[in-house]
Amino acid sequence: MDSNADSPLDRTKPKRKSFFRRELKHLKSNRELLLLSVPGILYKLIFAYFPMVGLIIAFKNYRYDLGMFGSKWVGLDNFRFLFTTDTAWRITRNTVLYNLGYMVITTVAALFLAVLLNELKAKYTRFYQTALFLPHFLSWVLVGYIAYAFLNHSDGFINRTLIALGFDPVSWYQDSAPWPFILIIVHLWKAIGFTTLIYFAGIMGISGDYYEAARIDGATKRQMALKITVPLLTPLIIIMSILSIGSMFRGDFGLHYFIPNNSGFLYSSTDIIDTYVYRALREVGNVSMSAAVGFYQSVVGFVLVLAANGIVKKINPEHSMW
């Protein structure tokens, strides 16, 4: 008897297909979806992945005449600029605290509005969706002019109202104390519509059987929102929060530059890493330093996303992103 012959049991086992054959079969079976995704893939390749070659500038003393590869290699010298300046602690603190405040306040407010939208009739829902979502499409330059119309010292709407009520006008662009509240309000006005629609779409995916059963048991609207809507939206809230945490060290440049009108009196309250680097780049012209700070922000954001997802996975693996 040939000992090398396959046993009947071995012949009945399905042969494992190679990795490439499995992937090729998967692509063929989903070729229509793959074709639809080609524009998005090309967009990411051209605007997100190909430019990553330029990260080498962060480790070089970049000179225009020598080019990206011909410039002198300086290692981590460009990264020391951010950490050796007197304002390093201030701009880092502002960047982190502002983004944390934006994330928490926007999430709570968007959830509240999404629940309210769910209680409206369909014919009113579309109007409020449009009204909430419209500011999302406005540029920060235009929003800056709108804010200036409210905050201008002589002709601003707020100061005119204060004068009409018998109060003294406020020099908004010279007093840094109220600006944390102003920036949060402006960010909330512009960003809340987009976040609200995301949570509203999540509510639309919740089965109506839960609410029907709660009504039979005599639950109030508030109880249904707290006991049904919010718990079932928890995975979506966690995903949105993890993505926001990834941008914790990358501030909103348009918000912090155009709304305060780049006023030097307000730097202590409004300055973040992005605006500080922009001014340094404009005044000094150090491209390598700017690239180094951008690289540092991206790496820290990537680490924060991994850490946040790891913590969520430890608590509840079903709610993690991967």
Buried (B, 14 or more C-beta within 10 A) or exposed (E): EEEEEEEEEEEEEEEEEEEEEEEEEEEEEEEEEEEEEEEEEEEEEEEEEEEEEBEBBBBBBBEEEEEBEEBEEBEEBBBEBBEEEEBBEBBBEBBBEBBEBBBEBBBEBBBBBBBBBBEEEEEEBEEBBEEBBEBEEEEBEEBBEBBBEBBBEEEBEBBBEBEEEEEEBBEBBEEBEEBBEBBBEBBBBBBBBBBBBBBBEBBEEBEEEBBEEBEEEEBEBEEBBEEBBBEBBEBBBBBBBBBBBBBBBBBBBBBBBBBBBBBEBBBEBBBBBBBBBBBBBEEEEBBBBBBBBBBBBBEBBEEBBBEBBEEBBEEEEEBBBE
